[in-house]
Amino acid sequence: MKKVLLLTTFLTTTLLGLKAQVKFVNEFLNIGVGARAHGMFGSVVASSNDASAAFWNTASLTRLNAPLSVSVMHANWFGDIANFDYFTIAKRLGQDNKSYGAISFIRLGVDNISNTLNIVNPDGTIDLEKSTEFSAVDYAFLVSYARSVGKSDKLALGGNLKIIRRKVGEFGSAWGFGADFSMQYKISDKLSLGAMVRDITTTFNTWSFDLSEEEKEVFQSTGNEVPISSSEISLPRLIAGLAYQGQIGSQFSYLAELDANISSYGTQSGVLSGKNFSLEPSLGAELGYARRVYLRLGIGNLQRVLNEVNANKRDFEFQPNIGFGLVLGRLKLDYALANVGKISDSLASHIFSLNLDLAEKPASK
């Protein structure tokens, strides 16, 4: 019976509480992609420099040097509990070299979850052979476009159209649709400003459920509400960043970026938040050698968490991320170690990504 209660609690918290929610919706899209970005705690909205810019700041696609670029990522989140995968391909469009388009795919899945809804027989005995497995999976498909504006190409604008598909086994599923808008402005050769408005149109998820009468009875007998069709709404969120980069001699380069994630959600633990406002700062840095080897550090998730001994007291905590990169010609290999800090005793996550710049095919004579 404990297993039944655990499963129904999981389904209730995952599938229910969805009635016109406007907080913490589609959170898998706030995790971020690419090991380079994670090594800097996502502080790349002003300095994205590979195909993963389609996610972080679509306008930054115009800064790519290659006419065709591919980026892939695999991450084991929360101590291998969840698998996060990302793929994008970005291509230069038109003859003026001012436009880029990209297609991206994201999957976050928790697999092999035990389904114990049907293990209790009518006489109250337990039959573990009736236990099956299911997956809770979130998908996102993004179509991106970016273009430089003006003769100087200092300003670039971009946007995403996104389709979201979420599934929890055969119990429930949802479709969602939304859009993002972004800009990047090169103030100088060293200083860049970037901004991304996620869910600028708001993003709607519509859920539907398919439970048998027997499964509904399990929910009711364990004191849980039976899931019904419902909807979620993601409110717009602004992420703005300022990046500064330069050289130390002829071999070393450096980059530092400060980002601010601003939303109307509001949390009690955020260092700069209220009931209907939240500002979450993060800082990222990158040190490069000979344009071949890169070391990265990021700091974020600044929070005032409850003291474990005194519930009336809050302690200040933050999380650091670290990472490194290796450039082998047109191939870039990156690794990041995230969730290193103490907050909520979170499990460390390993992130690997690869970026390949492809040369333009020579024109036939």
Residue frames as qw, qx, qy, qz and C-alpha x, y, z in Angstrom:
[[0.000, 0.884, 0.468, 0.000, 0.00, 0.00, 0.00],
 [0.330, -0.729, 0.105, 0.591, 2.91, 2.37, 0.62],
 [0.351, -0.067, 0.602, 0.714, 4.00, 1.93, -3.00],
 [0.124, 0.669, 0.665, 0.308, 0.49, 2.71, -4.20],
 [0.198, -0.905, -0.253, 0.280, 0.46, 5.86, -2.08],
 [0.393, -0.499, 0.334, 0.696, 3.86, 6.92, -3.41],
 [0.295, 0.221, 0.680, 0.634, 2.76, 6.49, -7.02],
 [0.008, 0.797, 0.576, 0.182, -0.53, 8.32, -6.60],
 [0.303, -0.825, -0.069, 0.472, 1.25, 11.14, -4.78],
 [0.386, -0.245, 0.490, 0.742, 3.75, 11.37, -7.65],
 [0.182, 0.453, 0.696, 0.526, 0.97, 11.48, -10.23],
 [0.128, -0.869, -0.466, 0.110, -1.01, 13.99, -8.23],
 [0.301, -0.758, 0.093, 0.571, 1.88, 16.43, -7.87],
 [0.324, -0.181, 0.603, 0.706, 3.02, 15.93, -11.46],
 [0.076, 0.380, 0.756, 0.527, -0.28, 15.76, -13.29],
 [0.179, -0.810, -0.558, -0.028, -2.60, 17.73, -11.08],
 [0.304, -0.704, -0.107, 0.632, -2.43, 21.20, -9.60],
 [0.369, 0.069, 0.512, 0.773, -2.56, 22.28, -13.25],
 [0.122, 0.787, 0.603, 0.029, -5.68, 24.37, -13.13],
 [0.219, 0.920, 0.095, 0.311, -4.62, 27.58, -14.90],
 [0.694, -0.523, 0.004, 0.495, -1.25, 27.57, -13.18],
 [0.364, 0.908, -0.075, 0.193, 1.06, 30.48, -13.91],
 [0.280, -0.794, 0.535, -0.069, 4.06, 29.47, -11.78],
 [0.368, -0.419, 0.827, 0.072, 6.80, 26.96, -12.48],
 [0.824, 0.428, 0.289, -0.231, 5.33, 25.73, -15.76],
 [0.807, 0.553, -0.085, 0.190, 7.56, 24.01, -18.33],
 [0.430, -0.834, 0.328, 0.106, 10.48, 24.28, -15.94],
 [0.843, -0.027, 0.393, 0.367, 12.47, 21.84, -18.07],
 [0.509, 0.714, 0.183, 0.444, 12.93, 24.72, -20.52],
 [0.180, -0.946, 0.181, -0.198, 14.60, 26.77, -17.79],
 [0.871, -0.352, 0.209, 0.270, 17.32, 24.17, -17.16],
 [0.113, 0.850, -0.394, -0.330, 19.32, 25.27, -20.18],
 [0.948, 0.285, 0.104, 0.100, 21.41, 23.49, -22.80],
 [0.583, 0.677, -0.283, 0.349, 25.08, 23.10, -23.69],
 [0.789, -0.351, -0.269, 0.427, 28.00, 22.29, -21.40],
 [0.372, 0.285, -0.071, 0.880, 29.73, 25.61, -22.15],
 [0.309, -0.595, -0.135, -0.730, 26.71, 27.55, -20.91],
 [0.790, -0.535, -0.283, -0.095, 26.25, 25.34, -17.84],
 [0.715, -0.046, -0.270, 0.644, 29.90, 25.78, -16.90],
 [0.120, 0.212, -0.091, 0.966, 29.07, 29.50, -16.67],
 [0.099, 0.385, 0.744, -0.537, 25.77, 28.85, -14.86],
 [0.299, 0.687, 0.647, 0.141, 23.79, 29.90, -17.92],
 [0.078, -0.837, -0.038, 0.540, 25.31, 33.39, -17.99],
 [0.427, -0.059, 0.617, 0.658, 25.65, 33.48, -21.77],
 [0.353, 0.757, 0.537, -0.120, 22.67, 35.50, -22.99],
 [0.157, 0.936, -0.130, -0.288, 25.05, 38.23, -24.20],
 [0.059, -0.684, 0.687, 0.240, 27.93, 35.99, -25.30],
 [0.860, 0.143, 0.483, -0.079, 26.52, 32.81, -26.89],
 [0.115, 0.688, -0.549, -0.461, 28.92, 31.74, -29.61],
 [0.080, -0.092, 0.955, 0.271, 27.72, 28.37, -30.93],
 [0.317, -0.258, -0.694, -0.593, 24.53, 26.78, -32.27],
 [0.310, -0.474, -0.767, 0.303, 23.04, 26.51, -28.78],
 [0.010, 0.125, 0.087, -0.988, 22.43, 30.27, -29.09],
 [0.353, -0.301, -0.633, -0.619, 19.11, 29.19, -30.60],
 [0.533, -0.546, -0.639, 0.096, 18.08, 28.45, -27.01],
 [0.456, -0.433, -0.331, 0.703, 19.95, 31.09, -24.97],
 [0.115, 0.700, 0.036, -0.704, 19.65, 34.12, -27.25],
 [0.714, 0.474, 0.496, 0.140, 18.39, 33.46, -30.75],
 [0.274, 0.956, -0.072, -0.078, 19.75, 36.79, -32.00],
 [0.373, -0.695, 0.575, 0.216, 23.28, 35.53, -31.25],
 [0.824, 0.233, 0.490, 0.165, 22.99, 33.04, -34.12],
 [0.482, 0.870, 0.018, 0.098, 24.04, 35.89, -36.38],
 [0.195, -0.851, 0.488, 0.016, 27.44, 35.90, -34.64],
 [0.892, -0.082, 0.425, 0.129, 28.29, 32.36, -35.79],
 [0.065, -0.648, 0.551, 0.521, 31.35, 32.12, -38.03],
 [0.223, -0.032, 0.920, 0.319, 30.29, 28.98, -39.88],
 [0.432, 0.014, -0.379, -0.818, 27.51, 28.79, -42.50],
 [0.811, -0.228, -0.422, -0.336, 26.29, 25.54, -40.93],
 [0.004, -0.421, 0.737, -0.529, 26.66, 24.46, -37.30],
 [0.751, -0.295, -0.536, -0.249, 25.41, 21.47, -35.29],
 [0.118, -0.455, 0.633, -0.615, 25.25, 21.20, -31.50],
 [0.758, -0.274, -0.554, -0.208, 24.31, 18.15, -29.38],
 [0.161, -0.499, 0.591, -0.613, 24.20, 17.64, -25.62],
 [0.730, -0.304, -0.604, -0.105, 23.60, 14.82, -23.16],
 [0.113, -0.500, 0.511, -0.690, 23.25, 15.36, -19.43],
 [0.552, -0.319, -0.764, 0.100, 22.61, 13.08, -16.48],
 [0.207, -0.582, 0.124, -0.777, 20.70, 15.30, -14.11],
 [0.641, -0.498, 0.258, -0.524, 20.25, 14.83, -10.37],
 [0.383, -0.403, 0.826, -0.095, 22.61, 11.89, -10.00],
 [0.088, 0.075, -0.903, -0.414, 21.39, 10.03, -13.11],
 [0.342, 0.390, 0.715, -0.469, 17.73, 10.28, -12.12],
 [0.524, 0.754, 0.266, -0.295, 16.83, 12.20, -15.29],
 [0.579, 0.026, 0.489, 0.652, 18.29, 12.25, -18.79],
 [0.220, 0.847, 0.120, -0.468, 18.40, 15.54, -20.69],
 [0.591, 0.083, 0.553, 0.582, 19.18, 15.59, -24.42],
 [0.218, 0.829, 0.082, -0.508, 19.43, 18.46, -26.88],
 [0.575, 0.130, 0.554, 0.588, 20.06, 18.77, -30.60],
 [0.267, 0.851, 0.163, -0.422, 20.13, 21.81, -32.86],
 [0.598, 0.173, 0.441, 0.646, 21.23, 22.63, -36.37],
 [0.060, 0.841, 0.124, -0.522, 21.75, 26.25, -37.44],
 [0.607, 0.293, 0.483, 0.559, 22.21, 27.47, -41.01],
 [0.060, -0.415, 0.097, 0.903, 23.05, 30.78, -42.61],
 [0.435, 0.632, 0.642, -0.006, 20.25, 32.04, -44.85],
 [0.298, 0.938, 0.126, -0.124, 20.27, 34.34, -47.88],
 [0.729, 0.456, -0.012, 0.510, 23.12, 35.91, -49.81],
 [0.011, 0.850, -0.157, 0.503, 23.79, 38.87, -47.52],
 [0.578, 0.065, -0.672, 0.458, 25.03, 36.69, -44.60],
 [0.194, -0.363, 0.296, -0.862, 22.79, 38.59, -42.19],
 [0.771, -0.212, 0.042, -0.599, 20.25, 35.87, -41.37],
 [0.105, 0.222, -0.962, 0.116, 20.31, 32.48, -39.65],
 [0.782, -0.221, -0.164, -0.559, 17.69, 29.83, -39.09],
 [0.038, 0.311, -0.909, 0.277, 17.76, 26.91, -36.66],
 [0.795, -0.256, -0.357, -0.417, 15.76, 23.85, -35.65],
 [0.012, -0.414, 0.772, -0.482, 16.14, 22.47, -32.12],
 [0.773, -0.280, -0.495, -0.282, 14.86, 19.45, -30.19],
 [0.125, -0.460, 0.654, -0.588, 14.87, 18.98, -26.39],
 [0.776, -0.273, -0.520, -0.231, 13.98, 15.91, -24.32],
 [0.150, -0.433, 0.678, -0.575, 13.94, 15.56, -20.54],
 [0.791, -0.159, -0.461, -0.370, 12.88, 12.17, -19.27],
 [0.380, -0.394, 0.737, -0.396, 12.62, 10.23, -16.03],
 [0.677, 0.151, -0.615, -0.376, 12.40, 6.61, -17.13],
 [0.542, -0.024, -0.826, 0.152, 11.64, 3.26, -15.49],
 [0.334, -0.261, 0.406, -0.810, 9.18, 4.64, -12.93],
 [0.027, -0.145, -0.984, 0.103, 7.26, 1.85, -11.20],
 [0.495, -0.215, -0.243, -0.806, 3.51, 1.80, -11.88],
 [0.090, -0.040, -0.930, 0.353, 1.94, 0.21, -8.81],
 [0.471, -0.042, 0.043, -0.880, -1.63, 1.37, -9.37],
 [0.815, 0.011, -0.315, -0.486, -2.89, -2.14, -10.13],
 [0.369, 0.290, -0.852, 0.231, -0.90, -4.32, -7.73],
 [0.321, -0.063, 0.676, -0.660, -3.62, -4.46, -5.04],
 [0.201, -0.210, -0.901, -0.321, -6.07, -7.31, -5.57],
 [0.472, -0.513, -0.297, -0.653, -9.78, -7.00, -4.63],
 [0.786, -0.470, -0.399, 0.050, -9.12, -9.06, -1.49],
 [0.321, -0.931, 0.171, -0.040, -6.40, -6.61, -0.37],
 [0.832, -0.249, 0.309, 0.387, -3.41, -8.81, -1.17],
 [0.081, 0.826, -0.350, -0.434, -0.42, -7.44, -3.08],
 [0.874, 0.261, 0.349, 0.216, 0.64, -8.91, -6.44],
 [0.226, -0.719, 0.316, 0.576, 3.97, -7.36, -7.43],
 [0.461, 0.090, 0.724, 0.505, 3.86, -9.11, -10.82],
 [0.250, 0.807, 0.522, 0.113, 1.20, -6.61, -11.85],
 [0.218, -0.812, 0.081, 0.535, 3.71, -3.78, -11.41],
 [0.682, 0.563, 0.258, 0.389, 4.78, -2.17, -14.70],
 [0.431, -0.384, 0.047, 0.815, 7.00, 0.77, -15.67],
 [0.338, 0.854, 0.356, 0.172, 6.40, 4.11, -17.35],
 [0.495, 0.038, 0.009, 0.868, 8.27, 7.30, -18.23],
 [0.011, 0.900, 0.300, -0.316, 7.60, 10.95, -17.49],
 [0.563, 0.085, 0.368, 0.735, 8.91, 12.82, -20.53],
 [0.146, 0.858, 0.158, -0.467, 8.97, 16.45, -21.66],
 [0.602, 0.243, 0.454, 0.610, 9.68, 17.40, -25.28],
 [0.119, 0.832, 0.089, -0.534, 10.21, 20.76, -26.96],
 [0.617, 0.345, 0.463, 0.536, 10.62, 21.57, -30.66],
 [0.084, -0.789, -0.057, 0.606, 11.94, 25.04, -31.55],
 [0.580, 0.559, 0.343, 0.483, 12.06, 26.84, -34.90],
 [0.354, -0.709, -0.058, 0.607, 14.37, 29.88, -34.75],
 [0.513, 0.673, 0.230, 0.480, 15.19, 32.87, -36.92],
 [0.406, -0.717, -0.043, 0.565, 17.71, 35.68, -36.37],
 [0.535, 0.667, 0.227, 0.466, 18.88, 38.64, -38.43],
 [0.424, -0.276, -0.092, 0.858, 21.42, 41.44, -38.10],
 [0.148, 0.892, 0.427, -0.013, 19.95, 44.93, -38.40],
 [0.024, -0.963, 0.129, 0.233, 21.60, 47.96, -40.01],
 [0.635, 0.685, -0.334, 0.126, 24.85, 48.41, -41.91],
 [0.063, -0.679, 0.652, -0.332, 27.08, 48.06, -38.86],
 [0.751, -0.078, -0.648, -0.099, 25.53, 44.70, -37.82],
 [0.030, 0.306, -0.658, 0.687, 25.90, 45.76, -34.19],
 [0.573, -0.005, 0.435, -0.694, 22.25, 44.99, -33.49],
 [0.287, 0.018, -0.902, -0.322, 20.69, 41.58, -34.05],
 [0.623, -0.081, 0.285, -0.724, 17.14, 40.40, -33.42],
 [0.287, 0.100, -0.934, -0.187, 15.72, 36.89, -33.20],
 [0.655, -0.148, 0.259, -0.694, 12.82, 34.76, -32.13],
 [0.007, -0.072, 0.997, 0.021, 11.60, 31.22, -31.50],
 [0.745, -0.123, -0.152, -0.638, 8.34, 29.45, -32.15],
 [0.003, 0.283, -0.930, 0.233, 8.06, 26.42, -29.88],
 [0.783, -0.181, -0.376, -0.460, 5.89, 23.36, -29.61],
 [0.192, -0.404, 0.775, -0.447, 5.81, 21.50, -26.28],
 [0.799, -0.118, -0.490, -0.329, 4.74, 17.91, -25.69],
 [0.197, -0.425, 0.732, -0.495, 4.59, 16.43, -22.18],
 [0.790, -0.099, -0.510, -0.326, 3.67, 12.85, -21.30],
 [0.356, -0.414, 0.726, -0.418, 3.38, 10.84, -18.09],
 [0.328, 0.031, 0.944, 0.003, 3.11, 7.23, -19.22],
 [0.080, -0.366, -0.755, -0.538, -0.30, 6.50, -20.67],
 [0.151, -0.577, -0.656, 0.463, -2.00, 8.41, -17.85],
 [0.105, 0.906, 0.249, -0.325, -1.80, 11.94, -19.18],
 [0.566, 0.149, 0.323, 0.743, -0.36, 14.17, -21.88],
 [0.036, 0.851, 0.217, -0.477, -0.25, 17.83, -22.83],
 [0.551, 0.488, 0.289, 0.612, 0.37, 20.06, -25.85],
 [0.229, -0.805, -0.155, 0.525, 1.79, 23.55, -25.52],
 [0.532, 0.588, 0.260, 0.550, 2.64, 26.43, -27.85],
 [0.295, -0.871, -0.101, 0.379, 4.58, 29.66, -27.33],
 [0.577, 0.691, 0.006, 0.435, 7.16, 32.12, -28.64],
 [0.582, -0.566, -0.045, 0.582, 10.36, 33.87, -27.51],
 [0.387, 0.886, 0.034, 0.255, 11.98, 37.13, -28.62],
 [0.721, -0.459, 0.040, 0.518, 15.62, 38.17, -28.24],
 [0.354, 0.916, -0.092, 0.165, 18.17, 40.85, -29.10],
 [0.764, -0.331, 0.039, 0.553, 21.91, 41.33, -28.92],
 [0.244, 0.960, -0.016, 0.133, 23.83, 44.58, -29.27],
 [0.782, -0.005, -0.103, 0.614, 27.60, 44.88, -29.60],
 [0.185, -0.960, -0.087, 0.191, 28.43, 48.08, -27.73],
 [0.078, 0.823, -0.537, -0.166, 32.10, 47.67, -28.66],
 [0.632, 0.360, -0.684, -0.049, 34.54, 44.93, -29.59],
 [0.203, 0.177, -0.838, 0.474, 34.75, 44.02, -25.90],
 [0.266, 0.148, 0.609, -0.732, 31.29, 44.78, -24.53],
 [0.278, -0.201, -0.754, -0.560, 28.01, 43.11, -25.52],
 [0.421, 0.025, 0.467, -0.777, 24.43, 43.43, -24.28],
 [0.283, -0.097, -0.871, -0.389, 21.86, 40.67, -24.68],
 [0.462, 0.017, 0.474, -0.749, 18.24, 40.08, -23.72],
 [0.248, -0.112, -0.904, -0.330, 15.80, 37.21, -24.15],
 [0.539, -0.064, 0.296, -0.786, 12.07, 37.39, -23.40],
 [0.057, -0.031, -0.993, -0.100, 10.82, 33.84, -22.96],
 [0.009, 0.547, 0.834, -0.064, 7.13, 33.09, -23.48],
 [0.026, -0.089, 0.025, 0.995, 6.56, 36.62, -24.75],
 [0.456, -0.205, -0.459, -0.735, 3.07, 35.61, -25.89],
 [0.639, -0.263, 0.560, -0.456, 2.59, 33.47, -22.76],
 [0.319, 0.221, -0.887, -0.251, 2.76, 29.71, -23.36],
 [0.756, -0.139, 0.176, -0.615, -0.30, 27.52, -22.92],
 [0.112, 0.164, -0.980, -0.026, -0.23, 23.83, -22.03],
 [0.735, -0.101, -0.026, -0.671, -3.45, 21.84, -22.29],
 [0.117, -0.256, 0.946, -0.163, -3.59, 18.53, -20.41],
 [0.805, -0.056, -0.235, -0.542, -5.80, 15.50, -20.97],
 [0.295, -0.373, 0.835, -0.278, -5.94, 12.26, -18.96],
 [0.761, 0.070, -0.507, -0.398, -6.86, 8.64, -19.60],
 [0.152, -0.288, 0.842, -0.430, -7.42, 6.56, -16.46],
 [0.438, -0.233, -0.827, -0.263, -9.47, 3.40, -16.09],
 [0.589, -0.624, -0.159, -0.488, -12.24, 3.20, -13.51],
 [0.874, -0.313, -0.274, 0.252, -10.05, 0.91, -11.39],
 [0.537, 0.170, -0.177, 0.807, -7.18, 3.42, -11.45],
 [0.200, -0.587, -0.054, -0.782, -9.55, 6.25, -10.47],
 [0.773, -0.550, -0.256, -0.186, -10.66, 4.16, -7.50],
 [0.766, -0.104, -0.274, 0.571, -7.03, 3.85, -6.36],
 [0.176, 0.406, -0.080, 0.893, -6.67, 7.64, -6.41],
 [0.495, -0.577, -0.136, -0.635, -9.85, 8.06, -4.38],
 [0.867, -0.394, -0.303, 0.032, -9.03, 5.30, -1.90],
 [0.687, -0.079, -0.221, 0.688, -5.64, 6.87, -1.14],
 [0.180, -0.805, -0.302, 0.478, -7.09, 10.37, -0.64],
 [0.259, -0.260, 0.386, 0.846, -5.89, 11.83, -3.95],
 [0.473, 0.589, 0.140, -0.640, -7.88, 13.86, -6.44],
 [0.714, 0.311, 0.576, 0.247, -8.65, 12.19, -9.78],
 [0.217, -0.295, 0.336, 0.868, -6.92, 14.09, -12.61],
 [0.452, 0.726, 0.500, -0.135, -9.16, 16.04, -14.99],
 [0.532, 0.530, 0.254, 0.610, -8.46, 18.03, -18.15],
 [0.312, -0.861, -0.132, 0.378, -6.78, 21.31, -17.27],
 [0.548, 0.731, 0.008, 0.407, -4.39, 23.99, -18.51],
 [0.600, -0.500, -0.051, 0.623, -1.17, 25.76, -17.55],
 [0.326, 0.919, 0.081, 0.207, 0.06, 29.22, -18.48],
 [0.689, -0.182, -0.044, 0.701, 3.72, 30.33, -18.57],
 [0.021, 0.972, 0.137, -0.190, 4.08, 34.06, -18.01],
 [0.564, 0.732, -0.192, 0.330, 6.80, 36.06, -19.82],
 [0.731, -0.574, 0.067, 0.362, 10.28, 36.02, -18.29],
 [0.367, 0.898, -0.212, 0.121, 13.12, 38.45, -19.11],
 [0.836, -0.318, 0.122, 0.430, 16.76, 37.35, -19.06],
 [0.302, 0.936, -0.118, 0.135, 19.25, 40.17, -19.62],
 [0.845, -0.311, 0.084, 0.426, 23.02, 40.04, -19.62],
 [0.176, 0.948, -0.262, -0.029, 26.14, 42.16, -20.02],
 [0.940, -0.055, 0.121, 0.313, 29.37, 40.52, -21.21],
 [0.040, 0.924, -0.361, -0.120, 32.94, 41.81, -21.31],
 [0.951, 0.036, 0.177, 0.250, 35.77, 40.01, -23.09],
 [0.129, 0.928, -0.343, -0.069, 39.39, 40.73, -23.88],
 [0.857, 0.313, -0.325, 0.251, 42.94, 39.44, -24.28],
 [0.539, -0.780, 0.296, 0.116, 45.88, 38.97, -21.90],
 [0.309, -0.478, 0.694, 0.441, 48.92, 38.96, -24.10],
 [0.417, 0.335, -0.590, -0.605, 48.77, 36.92, -27.30],
 [0.290, 0.027, -0.955, -0.061, 47.75, 33.57, -25.83],
 [0.050, -0.349, -0.822, 0.447, 45.16, 34.15, -23.10],
 [0.242, -0.394, -0.363, -0.809, 41.60, 35.39, -23.46],
 [0.010, -0.220, -0.770, 0.598, 38.95, 36.10, -20.85],
 [0.312, -0.412, -0.495, -0.698, 35.20, 36.58, -20.71],
 [0.026, -0.215, -0.737, 0.640, 32.92, 37.60, -17.86],
 [0.277, -0.378, -0.503, -0.726, 29.15, 37.96, -17.96],
 [0.135, 0.145, 0.665, -0.720, 26.56, 39.08, -15.42],
 [0.263, -0.318, -0.710, -0.571, 22.96, 38.02, -16.06],
 [0.306, 0.048, 0.530, -0.789, 19.65, 38.80, -14.41],
 [0.175, -0.294, -0.885, -0.317, 16.63, 36.50, -14.70],
 [0.228, 0.056, 0.307, -0.922, 13.53, 38.60, -14.04],
 [0.250, -0.336, -0.838, -0.350, 10.01, 37.20, -13.65],
 [0.427, -0.398, 0.055, -0.810, 6.70, 38.02, -11.99],
 [0.703, -0.195, -0.682, -0.054, 6.56, 34.66, -10.21],
 [0.342, -0.681, 0.337, -0.553, 8.05, 35.63, -6.85],
 [0.791, -0.105, -0.582, 0.156, 9.62, 33.28, -4.33],
 [0.559, -0.824, 0.014, -0.090, 10.38, 33.45, -0.64],
 [0.844, -0.315, 0.170, 0.399, 13.89, 32.07, -1.02],
 [0.585, 0.586, 0.123, 0.547, 15.22, 34.38, -3.75],
 [0.460, -0.290, -0.227, 0.808, 17.65, 37.06, -2.58],
 [0.107, 0.192, -0.092, -0.971, 15.85, 39.70, -4.64],
 [0.235, -0.306, -0.814, -0.434, 12.21, 38.64, -4.73],
 [0.340, -0.002, 0.403, -0.850, 8.77, 39.42, -3.45],
 [0.598, 0.273, 0.646, -0.387, 5.23, 38.16, -3.81],
 [0.696, 0.643, 0.312, -0.073, 4.96, 39.00, -7.52],
 [0.359, 0.872, -0.332, 0.022, 8.56, 39.70, -8.47],
 [0.872, -0.327, 0.257, 0.257, 11.79, 37.77, -8.70],
 [0.395, 0.840, -0.371, 0.010, 15.27, 38.76, -9.85],
 [0.921, -0.271, 0.221, 0.172, 17.79, 35.95, -9.93],
 [0.194, 0.866, -0.436, -0.149, 21.37, 37.04, -10.72],
 [0.949, -0.061, 0.213, 0.226, 24.10, 34.75, -12.03],
 [0.012, 0.870, -0.430, -0.242, 27.73, 35.25, -12.96],
 [0.953, 0.161, 0.196, 0.167, 29.87, 33.35, -15.43],
 [0.064, -0.842, 0.457, 0.279, 33.54, 33.53, -16.41],
 [0.941, 0.280, 0.133, 0.134, 35.70, 31.87, -19.03],
 [0.217, -0.783, 0.488, 0.320, 39.49, 31.79, -19.38],
 [0.901, 0.424, 0.089, -0.003, 40.94, 30.60, -22.67],
 [0.427, -0.608, 0.525, 0.415, 44.41, 29.61, -23.80],
 [0.133, -0.283, 0.730, 0.608, 45.54, 29.75, -27.44],
 [0.624, 0.191, -0.156, -0.742, 41.90, 29.49, -28.53],
 [0.529, 0.146, -0.824, -0.138, 42.16, 25.78, -27.79],
 [0.444, -0.271, -0.791, 0.323, 41.54, 25.17, -24.10],
 [0.270, -0.551, -0.051, -0.788, 38.93, 26.87, -21.89],
 [0.289, -0.209, -0.797, 0.488, 38.25, 26.83, -18.16],
 [0.287, -0.513, -0.317, -0.744, 34.85, 28.03, -16.92],
 [0.168, -0.219, -0.745, 0.607, 33.19, 28.94, -13.64],
 [0.283, -0.490, -0.388, -0.727, 29.63, 29.96, -12.88],
 [0.071, -0.155, -0.718, 0.675, 27.79, 31.06, -9.75],
 [0.392, -0.271, -0.339, -0.811, 24.02, 31.25, -9.35],
 [0.620, -0.433, -0.637, -0.149, 20.95, 29.97, -7.55],
 [0.118, 0.225, -0.490, 0.834, 21.46, 32.50, -4.79],
 [0.547, -0.510, -0.544, -0.381, 18.90, 31.72, -2.11],
 [0.249, -0.407, 0.548, -0.687, 17.89, 32.34, 1.47],
 [0.634, -0.128, -0.736, -0.201, 17.03, 28.81, 2.63],
 [0.694, -0.625, -0.029, -0.355, 15.45, 27.74, 5.91],
 [0.028, -0.578, 0.753, -0.313, 17.89, 26.93, 8.65],
 [0.626, -0.043, -0.769, -0.121, 17.83, 23.22, 9.44],
 [0.332, -0.178, -0.733, 0.566, 17.82, 23.91, 13.20],
 [0.075, 0.465, 0.400, -0.786, 15.84, 27.15, 13.50],
 [0.322, 0.545, 0.709, 0.311, 12.83, 27.40, 11.14],
 [0.013, 0.944, 0.259, -0.202, 12.55, 31.13, 11.86],
 [0.244, -0.730, 0.397, 0.499, 16.02, 31.74, 10.43],
 [0.810, 0.579, 0.087, 0.011, 17.25, 31.69, 6.83],
 [0.586, -0.468, 0.417, 0.514, 20.79, 30.98, 5.63],
 [0.434, 0.768, -0.246, -0.401, 22.36, 32.36, 2.47],
 [0.702, -0.128, 0.648, 0.267, 23.52, 29.73, -0.01],
 [0.481, 0.681, -0.285, -0.472, 24.60, 29.61, -3.64],
 [0.914, 0.074, 0.383, 0.113, 25.67, 27.00, -6.17],
 [0.004, -0.695, 0.530, 0.486, 28.87, 26.99, -8.24],
 [0.914, 0.359, 0.189, -0.014, 29.29, 25.24, -11.58],
 [0.266, -0.643, 0.565, 0.443, 32.58, 24.40, -13.26],
 [0.847, 0.453, 0.278, -0.033, 33.51, 23.28, -16.75],
 [0.294, -0.539, 0.528, 0.587, 36.13, 23.10, -19.43],
 [0.732, 0.625, 0.149, -0.228, 36.27, 23.08, -23.22],
 [0.507, -0.318, 0.609, 0.520, 38.58, 21.83, -25.93],
 [0.556, 0.716, -0.022, -0.422, 38.65, 23.11, -29.52],
 [0.578, -0.154, 0.700, 0.391, 39.88, 20.71, -32.20],
 [0.122, 0.106, 0.613, 0.773, 39.57, 22.62, -35.42],
 [0.396, -0.270, -0.329, -0.814, 35.88, 22.85, -36.27],
 [0.673, -0.379, -0.630, -0.078, 34.98, 20.49, -33.43],
 [0.155, -0.530, 0.425, -0.718, 34.33, 21.79, -29.91],
 [0.632, -0.273, -0.722, 0.068, 34.07, 19.44, -26.92],
 [0.199, -0.527, 0.289, -0.774, 32.66, 20.76, -23.64],
 [0.555, -0.311, -0.755, 0.159, 32.00, 19.37, -20.17],
 [0.227, -0.539, 0.217, -0.782, 30.34, 20.87, -17.11],
 [0.376, -0.250, -0.830, 0.327, 29.71, 19.72, -13.56],
 [0.285, -0.482, -0.116, -0.820, 26.53, 21.34, -12.22],
 [0.733, -0.555, -0.194, -0.342, 24.60, 21.30, -8.94],
 [0.574, 0.263, -0.596, 0.496, 27.84, 21.25, -7.00],
 [0.125, -0.439, 0.376, -0.807, 26.55, 23.26, -4.06],
 [0.014, 0.051, 0.876, -0.479, 24.63, 22.38, -0.91],
 [0.466, 0.042, 0.070, -0.881, 21.20, 23.78, -1.73],
 [0.862, 0.011, 0.040, -0.506, 18.56, 21.15, -1.00],
 [0.568, -0.353, 0.737, 0.097, 21.42, 18.63, -0.96],
 [0.750, 0.566, -0.049, -0.338, 21.00, 18.39, -4.73],
 [0.853, -0.091, 0.428, 0.284, 22.86, 15.67, -6.59],
 [0.127, -0.578, 0.457, 0.664, 25.68, 16.62, -8.96],
 [0.751, 0.564, 0.307, -0.154, 24.92, 16.54, -12.68],
 [0.460, -0.310, 0.562, 0.614, 27.34, 15.76, -15.52],
 [0.529, 0.763, 0.197, -0.315, 26.84, 17.54, -18.84],
 [0.497, -0.190, 0.590, 0.607, 28.59, 16.79, -22.12],
 [0.517, 0.767, 0.235, -0.299, 28.15, 18.62, -25.39],
 [0.557, -0.046, 0.533, 0.635, 29.66, 18.72, -28.85],
 [0.350, 0.822, 0.125, -0.431, 29.56, 21.49, -31.43],
 [0.611, 0.031, 0.567, 0.551, 30.62, 21.03, -35.05],
 [0.255, 0.744, -0.066, -0.614, 31.05, 23.88, -37.54],
 [0.726, 0.277, 0.570, 0.268, 30.70, 22.74, -41.13],
 [0.156, -0.375, 0.357, 0.841, 32.39, 24.49, -44.06],
 [0.586, 0.574, 0.112, -0.561, 30.38, 25.73, -46.98],
 [0.778, 0.177, 0.543, 0.261, 30.46, 23.42, -49.98],
 [0.163, -0.399, 0.386, 0.816, 32.53, 24.98, -52.79],
 [0.610, 0.579, 0.128, -0.525, 30.54, 26.13, -55.77],
 [0.769, 0.146, 0.550, 0.291, 30.87, 23.86, -58.82],
 [0.072, -0.501, 0.374, 0.777, 32.68, 25.29, -61.82]]
